[in-house]
Amino acid sequence: MPITRKRQIIKSETDIIVALSKLRTMLEGVGFGELQISSSVTAASELLRNIEKYAGSGWVQFDVMTDSRGPYLEFTATDHGPGIADPEQAMADHFSSSGTLGLGLPGVKRMVDDFTLSSDIGVGTTASFKLWKG
Amino acid sequence: MTDVIVSSTGTRSTTKDAATLLKQFRITDADLDLVRQFGDKIRPKIDAFVDQFYVWLAEQPFKYEFFMDDAHVQEVRTQQTKYWHDFFDAKIDDDFVETRRHIGRVHAKIELPLDIYMAAMNNCLENCVDVLMADEEPGNERQRTLLAIAKLMHFDEMITADTYSQVTNEVMLEQSKSMIEMSTPVTAIWDDILMLPLVGIIDSKRALDITARVLEEIGRTQSSCFILDISGVAIIDTAVANYLIKITKACRLMGCEPLISGLSPAIAQTIVNLGIDVGTIQTTGNLREALKHAFDHVGMTVTEK
């Protein structure tokens, strides 16, 4: 059962900043630790920057949910951009199609609990993760 | 036909043409005909109800600065009269839409609150209803006319309010941009030592700005050590890390030793989890350590008196 839910359209860097600050406030509100917050917000930042960079626009939704392991963040970012040709390759360290560090997606995978990335060429990309308060 | 325009400041607005907007508001040619027919009845009354509006405005508790000056009031009154003549001419084309956008822009520029604009719209609507009630047309016909007028008013209000908020957003973005620029104070804290405390969120524009400022200051002061304190930075993701690495590389090229201070335990762990190789960049947990390194680098020691 969702305790809180935020949904936002991402179309500029300003939207990303606003979304990340809402995310941080939400996690602080439910008592996530500094490392969990830092990991969540950083992972979110990676995914949202990807939306802005590759797709131009998309949207994000995040909730804090609770299951037997306690409260956790559920984060989903979706766009209708060009899609990722090879999601597995995109998840590999130092692979970049744009000349950056190439650590974004693999980094996200290392930082969060259940990272899933699904993409269809020409349709778009959905990236989601969970992170338990622990 | 919808063009999405993204301005340099990042605001996005939709500029739709008249035909699209009419369709969106379900305004038909029949509606426009009704407005035009009704126009013949209301046109002789426009001057009177515009006057009435300015009497109302003068009674408002706070006088808007713009209306203090009689010449301005006269000008605005003329504009408003023209607005209603245009409205009842009901010739809705792209030029008409542009005049409404212009009104939104002007209202936003002079910071005239939208409630004044809405009050003027209301004032006209009330007068239209009065005229309609006194009319001899059958009830159905009058209701259709009223609906057509209401639709066209909503159409006008939407365009004006949309443009108004767009201009206001642009102003706000400009303000926050200048705040960000002010918040990159590169300061010489000692001979040969520069420092920049970074606060907030770093985006690509800000990163470029920071790099330019830092390099300029290094060039100007010929400092040999630069401390970048990031304890106030909310997020270090791979993009921000990339910027920081680039800034430090550029510093080195100018013969200045970069030091990054203020890595909190959480941020340090996040950077490791991301897999970022900070390489040979000198980093410290707090500013005190960085300062020690810096003094060491420029060959100074701090001793107690």
Boltz contact constraints between the chains, C-beta under 6 A:
constraints:
  - contact:
      token1: [A, 11]
      token2: [B, 12]
      max_distance: 6.0
  - contact:
      token1: [A, 12]
      token2: [B, 10]
      max_distance: 6.0
  - contact:
      token1: [A, 13]
      token2: [B, 203]
      max_distance: 6.0
  - contact:
      token1: [A, 14]
      token2: [B, 10]
      max_distance: 6.0
  - contact:
      token1: [A, 17]
      token2: [B, 201]
      max_distance: 6.0
  - contact:
      token1: [A, 34]
      token2: [B, 266]
      max_distance: 6.0
  - contact:
      token1: [A, 35]
      token2: [B, 266]
      max_distance: 6.0
  - contact:
      token1: [A, 35]
      token2: [B, 269]
      max_distance: 6.0
  - contact:
      token1: [A, 38]
      token2: [B, 266]
      max_distance: 6.0
  - contact:
      token1: [A, 38]
      token2: [B, 270]
      max_distance: 6.0
  - contact:
      token1: [A, 39]
      token2: [B, 270]
      max_distance: 6.0
  - contact:
      token1: [A, 41]
      token2: [B, 235]
      max_distance: 6.0
  - contact:
      token1: [A, 42]
      token2: [B, 235]
      max_distance: 6.0
  - contact:
      token1: [A, 42]
      token2: [B, 237]
      max_distance: 6.0
  - contact:
      token1: [A, 42]
      token2: [B, 270]
      max_distance: 6.0
  - contact:
      token1: [A, 45]
      token2: [B, 235]
      max_distance: 6.0
  - contact:
      token1: [A, 45]
      token2: [B, 237]
      max_distance: 6.0
  - contact:
      token1: [A, 46]
      token2: [B, 237]
      max_distance: 6.0
  - contact:
      token1: [A, 49]
      token2: [B, 239]
      max_distance: 6.0
  - contact:
      token1: [A, 93]
      token2: [B, 275]
      max_distance: 6.0
  - contact:
      token1: [A, 100]
      token2: [B, 242]
      max_distance: 6.0
  - contact:
      token1: [A, 101]
      token2: [B, 238]
      max_distance: 6.0
  - contact:
      token1: [A, 101]
      token2: [B, 242]
      max_distance: 6.0
  - contact:
      token1: [A, 103]
      token2: [B, 238]
      max_distance: 6.0
  - contact:
      token1: [A, 103]
      token2: [B, 274]
      max_distance: 6.0
  - contact:
      token1: [A, 103]
      token2: [B, 275]
      max_distance: 6.0
  - contact:
      token1: [A, 104]
      token2: [B, 238]
      max_distance: 6.0
  - contact:
      token1: [A, 107]
      token2: [B, 274]
      max_distance: 6.0
  - contact:
      token1: [A, 107]
      token2: [B, 275]
      max_distance: 6.0
  - contact:
      token1: [A, 110]
      token2: [B, 273]
      max_distance: 6.0
  - contact:
      token1: [A, 111]
      token2: [B, 273]
      max_distance: 6.0
